[in-house]
Amino acid sequence: MEFDTTEFEVFDKRAATTNPNPMVTIQRGGHFSLNKAAYRAMGEPETVEILFSRANKVIGLRPVSPPAREASLSSRRERVRLPHL
């Protein structure tokens, strides 16, 4: 089966650190990283829920009030790391 990559662009991690637009990346170990713009766009929450739509195969993040089950977020420098799924 051939995979069409014409709609994709190569990820440049150097540009990601200076990008003013909200960005989320999934790290090699399964951790999520939000840039400062994404963290601020979410209202700088203390905790978030990780959502998943099986029908659309989409991951979402939603700010929630602590303590929330299955929710975790820790701010470290300019990055926010979430536990892997």
N, C-alpha and C positions, 0 to 999 in steps of 0.2 A: 504494500500500500504506500503510495506516495503522499508526502505531507507538503501542503502548499504554505510556503513561508513568505509570500510576496507582501502580506499585510504586516509583517513584523519588521522591527528595526533592531539593530544590535544595541544591547545595553552597555552604556558607558558609565562605569562606577565613578569616574572623576566628575562627570557632569551631574551625577545624582547628588553629590554633596553640596553643590552650589545652586541646584535647581530651586527656584522660588515656588514651584507648583507642588501640591501634595503628592507624595510618592510612598508606596509600600513595597518592600521587597521581601522575598522569602529566602532566608539564608540556607546554606548547605545542610545544617543540622535540623532544619524545619522551623527555626525561629523566624518571627516576623519582625521587620524593622521599619519604623515610620520615620520619615524625615521631619524636621521641625515644622514645616508647613502643614503636613498631614496631622501632626499632633495638635497643633493650634487650631486647625479646622474642626477637629473633634471637640474642641473646648478644653483641651489639656486635662482629660479625665484621669482620675486616679486608678480606675478599673474599667475594663471593657469586656464585652461578651464577644466571643468568636462565633459567627454564624456561618452556616453552609447551606446552600440550596442544591439539593441533589438533582432536581429537575433541570436547573440551568448550569450546574457545575461552577458555581460562583461562591467565593468566600467574602464575607462581610464582617465589619467590626462595628460594634455599637457601644457608646459610652453608657455605663450603668453606675448606680450608687453602690459604694461598698457597704457591707460585704456582699458579694454576689457569687453564687455557685458557679463553678466553671469559668470564672473570670479572673484575669490577672494582667497587670501591666506595671512595669517598673521603668521609670525614667532614668536614663543614664547618659550624662552629657547631652548631646543633641539628638541621641537616638532613643527610641522606645523599643524594648524587646518584649515579645510575647512568647509564652511557652509553645512548643510545637504541638501540632494536633496529633 
